[in-house]
Amino acid sequence: MKKLILKSGLYFLLILICLEIIVRIFHLAKDTPTRYVDQNNVEKWMPNQNGYAVSGNRRQNFSEYRINSSGYNSYREFTPSKESIDVALVGDSFIEGFHQNYYNSIGKKIETNLQNNVKVMEFGYAGYDMADQLHLINAYKDLFKDIDYVFLGIKFSNDLNRGEYAVVQDRLALESPINKMLKKSKLLVYCKSIGVLDPPQLLFHRIKNSIRPVIPKQKLTEQKLKEKQIKNDRKYLENFKNLIALYGYDKDKFVLLLDSSSTSNIFLDYLNKNNFTYIDFFSAFEKSGKPTTLIYDRHWNNNGRSIIASLISSYIKKDNRFKK
């Protein structure tokens, strides 16, 4: 019996080692870059990292990323100057672009559309909200003063939950010693990404809830839900006002990038009445004859990213500063 247990344990270990090797050879698991907070209290990726982003089951999306010396996924370094026309894209994972090779990014598409007459710098980082974005621009005001156009991605329901910047500790917790150690096993990373670890986690939560039952929330009526939504919309608008008061907002060169179908009319009315410039990509996506997002999540696919690049390029082309 003892020999059987020992042999079974040995075979199990050998199987795990073989699976780990297979996952590494075929790049089935994603390489997650290291994140940190810099001297300006800006959270971003540790500079000068390379790797491959893998998402979707069976490696449905496989792309190469390159973190530049500024800590962002980009094919170029950030060197704006008064002599060149410089463009900044600021936002979350949609701008970050880990779902596409770094050398075929939105920024690269914009440069190609404009015949390389502009330089595009992409300040994208997964999880950035409007507080992160405006704090970043304010913290690096010397860098941004020479940038001619700044496009800020915003999703109204997600990006205005707070009216002041603070480092998000939950994201930094991913860099804990335990998580770093676990990420060294590509097999474990792959199993987590395809949902193999979901059943044990679900079982754990069920056991936890059985010990400490969670009181179900009372379902709200349609009228109550509507009132709650209006209250949230007003709160988000106030957060936006507070953010621009704290960190500044240059209406001459800042442009919001949004989807009007998921944006509150309260917010759109405020933008229109107060002369905030924005690009609404909803209609362009609707008119596209092909899908604009990936199959397994809502991030933009190559078609969606090309449309975004085209809209930004068209905006710049029509601007007097570019014509000069």
N, C-alpha and C positions, 0 to 999 in steps of 0.2 A: 504493500500500500504506500509505504514511504517513497519507494522508487517511482511509483506511478505519479505521485504528487510532484516529485522533483523533476521528472521528465516532462510532465505537463507544463510546469512553470517555465522550464527551459525552452520548450517549443513555443510557448506563448511569447516569451521574450524575443526569440528569434523572428517570429512572425511580425512583432511590432517593429523590430529593426528593419526587416525587409520592407514593410509598408512605409516606414520613415524614409528609406532610400528611394523608393518609387515616387513618393510625393515630392521629394527634392529634385529628382532627375527630370520629372515632367512638369515642374513648376505648378503643382496643383494648389499650393497654398500661397497666400499673398505675403509679400514683404511689407511689413508695417514700419515706416520710418519713425525715428525717435522724436518726440516733441519736447519743448522746453519753453520757459519764459525768459525773454532776453532782458538786457539792462534797462530797456524802456517800458518794462512791464507788459510787453506784447507777447502773447502766446503764439507760437508757430513751430515749424519743423526745424530740427537741428540742421544747420547748413551742410551742404556738400554730401548728400546721400543719394544713392541710386538703388533701384530695385524694380520689382514687377508687382503691379496691382492685379489681383485675380478676384473676380466676383461672378456670381451666378453659379449654379450647379454645373459640374462637368466642364469647368473652365470656360464658361460661355463668353466671358470677357477677359482678355489678357492684354495688358498694356504696360509699357515701360514708363517709369517716372524718373525725374531728375530734380532733386532739391538744390537750388542754386545757393550762392554765398549769402543771400538775403533770407533764406529759410522758406522759400516758396517753390512749388513745382513749376519750372519754366525752362525753356530752351535758351534763354538769354539772361545775362546779368542786368541789374537795374542801374542804368547810368543815364538818367535824364540830363538834358542840357538845354540852354537857351537857343542853340543853333538848330536843334531838331524838333520835330513835332512828336510829342510823347503822349502816350495813352496808358492809363492805368485801369485795370479791371479788378475790382475789389468785391469779395463775396465768400460764399461757403463752398461746399464740395462741388457745386455746379460750375463754379469758376475754377476751382482747384484742378479739376479735370483728370483725376486718377483713372477715369473710365476710358481714356483715350491716350495714345502715345503722346508724350510731352512735345514731340516735334510736329504734331498735327493738332495743336491746341486751338482754342478760339482765338487767342492772340495771334498765332501764326496765320490763321485763316484771314483775320482782319488785315494783317500786313500784306498778304498776297492780294486781297481784294483792292487794296489801295496802292498796289504796285511798289511796295516797300518804301513808300514815302513817309511812313510813320514807324515808330518803335512802340511796341505794346508790352507792358509789364503786368504780369498776372499775380495779384496778391490774393490768392485763394487758399482757404484753410477750412477743412470740414468742421462745421458747427458754428462758424462765425455768424453772429447776428449783427444788427445795426450798431449796437454798442461797441462790439469788437471792431467793426469797420471804421467808425468815426474816431474811436480811440487810436487806432493804428495810424490814421491819417494825421491826427493831431500830434501823436508821439513822433512822427517822422515828417514834421512840417517842412523841414529844410529840404528833404527829398522831393516832397510833393509840390513845392512852390514852383519847380521847373517843369511840372507835368501839365500839359495843356487840357486834357480831357480825363475826367475820372468817372467811370461808370460803376455804380453800386448796385449789386443784386439785392433785391428785397422781396421776401414773402411775408405779407402783412400778418398772417396768423402765427408765424413762427419767430419773426425777427424783431419784434417790438415788445417782448415780454418784460423788459426792464428799462429803466430810464437813466441808468448810470452804469459805467463799465466796472467790472471786477473780474479777476481771473476765475475761470470756471474750474473748480477743484476736481469735479468728477472726471473731466477729461485728463487732467494731470495724474489722477489716480491710476490711469492706465499705464503709467511709467513706474509704478511701484516695483520693488525688487521681485515680488512674487510673480507679477504679470510679466516682467521681463524674462524671468526664468522659464515660465510656461511658454512664452512665444518662441523660445529656442527650439521647441519641438514643432516642426512643420506639420507633422501628422496631427498633433493636437489642434493646431490652428485650422487645418483643413476640416477636421471633424466638426469643429465648432461652426465653421462657415456653411457647411451643408446640412446642419441641423441634427447631427448624430448625438450631440450632447443635450439636445432639447428635452427628451423624455426624462432623463435623470433629474434635470433642473425642475421640470414640471412636477415630478413626484415629490421632490424636496419642498416645493411651495405648497403642494397639497397637504403634506404632513404638517408643515408649519401652520397652515390655515386651520387644520383640524384641531391643533393644540390651542391656537389663538384665533378663533373664528372672526372673520372680517364681516362687519355689519354692512350689508349691501346698501348702496346709495339709493335714495328714493328717486324714482323716475320723475323727471320734470314734465309738466304739460307743455304743449307746443307754444303756448303764450309765454310761459316761464322761460323756455329755451330761447325764444326770440328776445325777451327782455335781457337775459344773461348775455346774449351775443352783442346786443347794442351796448351794454355796459362794458364788455371786453373791448369792443371797437373804440369806444371813447377813451378807455384806459390806454390802449396802444397808441392812439393819436397823441395823448398827453405825454407818453413816454418818448415819442418822436420829437415833440416840441422841446422836451427837457434835454434830450441828447444834442440837438442842434444848438441849444443855448449853452450847453456845457463845453462842447468840443468844436463848435463852429460848423458852418456849412456854406460853401462858396457856390452860389447859384449860377455864377457865370461859367463854371466849368464842371460842376457836379451834375450827373444825370442818373436818375434812378432807372433800374431795369426791372419791370414787373409784369405780372399776368393779371389783367383787370378782372378776369373771371373769378379769381380767388382773392380779390382785394375789396375791402369795404368801400361803399360809396361815400361814407363819411370821410375816409382818408383821401379818396380821389378828389372829392369836392374841395378839401383843404389844399391839396396840391395845386389844383387849377386856380383857386382864388388867390393863392399866394405866390403864383409864378414859379413853382418848382417844375423843372423840366424832367420828363420821364419818357421812356420808350416802353410801349405796351406790346408784348410779343404774342398776345393771345390770338389775334386775327391771323397773323402770319402762320402760326402753328395750325390753326383751324383750316386754313386754305391749302396747307401742304397735302399732297396726295399720298405721302408716305408717313409711317410712324415717326414721331419726334422724340420718343423716349425708349429706353431699353426695355426688354421683355420682362425682366425680373424685378425692376424697380423703376422709380419715376425720374431718374437722372436722364439728361438729354443724351440721345445717341448721336452719331455723326451728322445725321440730317438735322436734328434739332440744334446742334452746336453750329452748323453751317448757317442756319437761319438766323441765329443770334448774331453771329459774326457779320452777316449781310446787313442786318438792321443797324448795327453799330457803325459799320462802314458807310452806309447811306447817310446816317446822321452826320458823320464827320465830313463827308463829301459836300454836304449842303451848307456847312458852317463857313462863315467868312474867314475865320482864322486859317482854315485849311486851304482855302482858295488863294490866299495871299502867298 
